């Protein structure tokens, strides 16, 4: 069973607890993994995303946006 405290075994945030992932990633997982072997992850991500939305915990999105900006301009944020 996948819960908000389950660590991701895949993807960009591998090793993070689901509840600690950025809202943008939770939304992506909930929308794109619905018809796959990761359906349980999709359901759990949607639940955590809704909790984040209610609690207004979108601080992770700012970091994600900054990393995307750097990548678009040829800078690897992991090397900073």
Secondary structure as a PSIPRED ss2 file (coil, helix, strand):
# PSIPRED VFORMAT (PSIPRED V4.0)

   1 X C   1.000  0.000  0.000
   2 X C   1.000  0.000  0.000
   3 X C   1.000  0.000  0.000
   4 X C   1.000  0.000  0.000
   5 X C   1.000  0.000  0.000
   6 X C   1.000  0.000  0.000
   7 X E   0.000  0.000  1.000
   8 X C   1.000  0.000  0.000
   9 X C   1.000  0.000  0.000
  10 X C   1.000  0.000  0.000
  11 X C   1.000  0.000  0.000
  12 X C   1.000  0.000  0.000
  13 X C   1.000  0.000  0.000
  14 X C   1.000  0.000  0.000
  15 X C   1.000  0.000  0.000
  16 X C   1.000  0.000  0.000
  17 X E   0.000  0.000  1.000
  18 X H   0.000  1.000  0.000
  19 X H   0.000  1.000  0.000
  20 X H   0.000  1.000  0.000
  21 X C   1.000  0.000  0.000
  22 X C   1.000  0.000  0.000
  23 X H   0.000  1.000  0.000
  24 X H   0.000  1.000  0.000
  25 X H   0.000  1.000  0.000
  26 X H   0.000  1.000  0.000
  27 X H   0.000  1.000  0.000
  28 X H   0.000  1.000  0.000
  29 X H   0.000  1.000  0.000
  30 X H   0.000  1.000  0.000
  31 X H   0.000  1.000  0.000
  32 X H   0.000  1.000  0.000
  33 X C   1.000  0.000  0.000
  34 X C   1.000  0.000  0.000
  35 X C   1.000  0.000  0.000
  36 X C   1.000  0.000  0.000
  37 X C   1.000  0.000  0.000
  38 X C   1.000  0.000  0.000
  39 X H   0.000  1.000  0.000
  40 X H   0.000  1.000  0.000
  41 X H   0.000  1.000  0.000
  42 X H   0.000  1.000  0.000
  43 X H   0.000  1.000  0.000
  44 X H   0.000  1.000  0.000
  45 X H   0.000  1.000  0.000
  46 X H   0.000  1.000  0.000
  47 X H   0.000  1.000  0.000
  48 X H   0.000  1.000  0.000
  49 X H   0.000  1.000  0.000
  50 X H   0.000  1.000  0.000
  51 X H   0.000  1.000  0.000
  52 X H   0.000  1.000  0.000
  53 X H   0.000  1.000  0.000
  54 X H   0.000  1.000  0.000
  55 X H   0.000  1.000  0.000
  56 X C   1.000  0.000  0.000
  57 X C   1.000  0.000  0.000
  58 X C   1.000  0.000  0.000
  59 X H   0.000  1.000  0.000
  60 X H   0.000  1.000  0.000
  61 X H   0.000  1.000  0.000
  62 X H   0.000  1.000  0.000
  63 X H   0.000  1.000  0.000
  64 X H   0.000  1.000  0.000
  65 X H   0.000  1.000  0.000
  66 X H   0.000  1.000  0.000
  67 X H   0.000  1.000  0.000
  68 X H   0.000  1.000  0.000
  69 X H   0.000  1.000  0.000
  70 X H   0.000  1.000  0.000
  71 X H   0.000  1.000  0.000
  72 X H   0.000  1.000  0.000
  73 X C   1.000  0.000  0.000
  74 X C   1.000  0.000  0.000
  75 X C   1.000  0.000  0.000
  76 X C   1.000  0.000  0.000
  77 X H   0.000  1.000  0.000
  78 X H   0.000  1.000  0.000
  79 X H   0.000  1.000  0.000
  80 X C   1.000  0.000  0.000
